[in-house]
């Protein structure tokens, strides 16, 4: 699946709520999300109007690794309409 090119950090945080991630801290231009699913896990994402594709890919890889699923499956779940 092709990753979205116009996704903001806030939109990604909202999409990750599907996997029980919640914003637990905001510091400057970054958001820290935490989940308890599969053990406690934290991920920091930039709160920018548009995330770079490499940044988004890295975040998705980290989340998919924690959840034990394929990154492509995660992207499809989050971004398919």
Backbone as a ProteinNet text record, in pm:
[ID]
protein_1_A
[PRIMARY]
XXXXXXXXXXXXXXXXXXXXXXXXXXXXXXXXXXXXXXXXXXXXXXXXXXXXXXXXXXXXXXXXXXXXXXXXXXXXXXXXX
[TERTIARY]
83.9	0	88.5	50	122.3	83.6	181.3	155.9	103.8	14.4	-38.1	71.3	62.5	163.6	124.1	0.5	-49.7	-101	-48.4	-93.6	-22.9	-99.8	-40	-10.1	71.6	102	-22.3	-110.3	-236.7	-325	-331.9	-413	-359.1	-227.7	-168.8	-201.1	-192.5	-225.5	-370.6	-459.8	-601	-619.3	-547.4	-557.9	-506.4	-401.9	-343.8	-430.3	-531.7	-626.1	-692.9	-699.6	-757.8	-681.6	-553.7	-469.7	-441.6	-530.3	-527	-411.9	-355.5	-254.4	-325.5	-275.3	-330.5	-217.4	-248.8	-150.4	-131.1	-9.6	17.6	101.6	163.4	243.5	260.5	261.9	293.3	407.8	514.5	631.3	681.9	670.2	712.5	631.4	698.6	628.2	621.9	620.7	614.6	505.2	448.5	346.7	403.4	377.3	417.8	290.8	285.7	171.9	212	117.1	143.2	27.5	60.2	-40	-4.3	-105.4	-84.2	-105.3	-146.2	-173.5	-42.2	-33.2	88.3	204.7	175.9	280.2	291.2	342.8	351.9	450.6	408.1	492.3	470.5	579.6	574.3	629	569	620	604	706.4	703.2	688.1	591.7	569.6	571.3	622.1	622.7	481.2	448.1	316	326.1	355.1	371.6	248.7	229.4	114	120.4	239.7	256.2	381.4	364.6	477.6	550.8	682.1	760	735.5	744.3	714.9	809.3	936.1	1032.3	1002.4	961.6	924.8	802.6	701.8	579.8	610.9	693.4	729.7	801.2	890.2	963.8	869.8	777	680.6	594.4	546	461.9	539	666	748.4	764.7	786.7	802.3	673.8	561.3	431.7	399.7	421.5	393.1	480.1	605.3	694.5	643.9	600.2	548.5	421.7	333.7	206.9	220.5	335.3	358.6	283.9	263.3	196	285.8	251.6	325.7	296.6	397.2	379.4	275	273	174.2	32.7	13.4	-118.7	-160.6	-66.1	-94.3	-136	-61.4	-91.7	-228.5	-259	-389.5	-501.9	-483.5	-585.3	-606.5	-498	-508.6	-558.8	-517.9	-539.5	-634.1	-683.4	-777.4	-912.9	-978.2	-1106.3	-1219.5
-117.4	0	124	221.1	347.5	431.3	485.8	565.8	703.4	760	893.4	999.1	1097.3	1202.4	1328.3	1336	1458	1434.1	1335.3	1298.9	1383	1443.3	1522.1	1431.9	1481.7	1407.3	1382.1	1481.2	1466	1359.2	1358.7	1258.1	1117.7	1103.4	973.4	932.2	1026.2	996.4	949.7	1014	973.4	834.9	807.5	676.5	565.2	593.9	492.2	463.6	544.2	514.1	378.8	336.7	206.9	93	117.9	18.8	60.1	138.2	179.9	273.6	342.7	445	573.2	637	763.8	864.4	990.5	1096.1	1112.2	1089.9	1101.2	1223.4	1282.5	1401.5	1479.8	1611	1699.6	1787.9	1786.3	1865.2	1934	2064.2	2137.7	2094.1	2046.6	2005.2	1853	1782.4	1636.8	1585.3	1472.5	1404.2	1269.9	1232.9	1100.6	1018.9	905.8	816.3	692.9	640	522.1	424.6	296.7	191.5	87.3	18.6	-91.9	-225.2	-221.8	-343.7	-415.6	-540.2	-618.6	-573.2	-508	-450.4	-301.8	-228.8	-83.1	-47.8	43.9	88.2	236.6	309.4	453	478.6	573.5	616.8	768.2	835.8	981.3	1017.3	1104.8	1147.4	1299.6	1354.1	1499.8	1551	1661.7	1724.1	1826	1776	1861.4	1851.9	1952	1954.7	1841.3	1800.6	1692.1	1613.4	1484.4	1399.4	1355.5	1349.6	1297.3	1147.4	1096.2	955.9	864.8	898.8	817.6	816.5	931.2	940.5	855	867	787.8	638.6	600.5	460.5	406.8	485.4	445.3	427	519.5	510.8	385.9	362.9	245.3	115.9	112.7	-6.7	-34.3	71.2	54.9	4.1	62.3	20.7	-122.3	-155.3	-289.8	-393.4	-359.2	-449.8	-477.4	-372.6	-390.4	-475.9	-451.5	-523.9	-664.1	-692.8	-825.5	-848.5	-742.6	-756.1	-698.2	-726.8	-677.1	-528.3	-452	-307.7	-278.1	-357.9	-338.7	-359.4	-460.9	-485.2	-368.4	-315.5	-200.9	-80.9	-52.1	61.1	44	-76.9	-103	-80.7	-127.9	-109.5	37.8	113	253.9	344.3	317.8	415.2	373.1	249.7	210.4	274.2	314.2	383.9	299.9
0	0	0	-76.1	-80.1	42	109.6	228.6	189.4	270.3	240	246.5	158.5	150.3	226.9	270.2	333.4	475.5	542.6	676.3	781.5	870.6	978.6	1098	1188.1	1309.7	1393.3	1400.9	1475.9	1413.1	1279.8	1210.8	1236.1	1238	1267.6	1410.9	1504.8	1644.5	1656.3	1584.7	1586.8	1525.2	1416.4	1351.6	1442.8	1518.6	1606.7	1729.3	1751.3	1861	1839.1	1714.3	1680.5	1748.8	1777.6	1845.5	1989.8	2046.5	2187.4	2222	2123.5	2151.4	2191.6	2296.1	2342.8	2357.8	2334.9	2355.8	2505.9	2552.1	2695.3	2728.3	2625.2	2650.9	2522.2	2534.1	2422.7	2468.1	2391.4	2425.7	2299.6	2295.4	2176.9	2057.6	1954.5	1833.3	1820	1932.7	1929.7	2022.4	1984.2	2063.3	2106.8	2230.9	2277.1	2295.4	2227.7	2237.1	2315	2391.1	2473.1	2456.4	2455.4	2454	2558.8	2605.2	2697.6	2628.5	2502.9	2427.4	2398.3	2440.5	2417.3	2503.7	2614.9	2699.6	2670.9	2765.6	2749.2	2639.3	2553.3	2441.6	2419.5	2397.2	2370.7	2230.2	2163.4	2034.2	2027.1	1977.2	1964.7	1818.4	1790.9	1653	1646.4	1536.8	1522	1497.5	1557.3	1540	1426.8	1306.9	1190	1101.2	1018	928.1	826.3	788.5	692.8	729.3	756.9	792.4	666.3	674.1	562.1	552.2	431.9	407.4	486	492.3	567	716.4	769.2	910.9	939	854.1	869.8	860.6	765.7	748.9	872.7	928.9	1048.6	1168.2	1184.6	1295	1279.3	1158.3	1133.9	1157	1118.7	1141.5	1289.7	1367.4	1511.7	1576.9	1538.1	1594.1	1552	1425.2	1376.8	1447.9	1471.7	1542.5	1683.7	1751.1	1886.9	1887.3	1791	1786.4	1729	1666.9	1610.5	1480.3	1402.4	1273.4	1163.9	1041	926.2	906.9	866.4	846.8	739	635	527.8	580.1	665.1	723.9	813	888.7	973.9	888.9	783.4	696	631.6	587.4	525.6	625.9	747.7	851.6	883	890.6	928.6	816.5	693.5	587	475.6	475.3	369.7	398.7	292.2	310.8	267.2
[MASK]
+++++++++++++++++++++++++++++++++++++++++++++++++++++++++++++++++++++++++++++++++

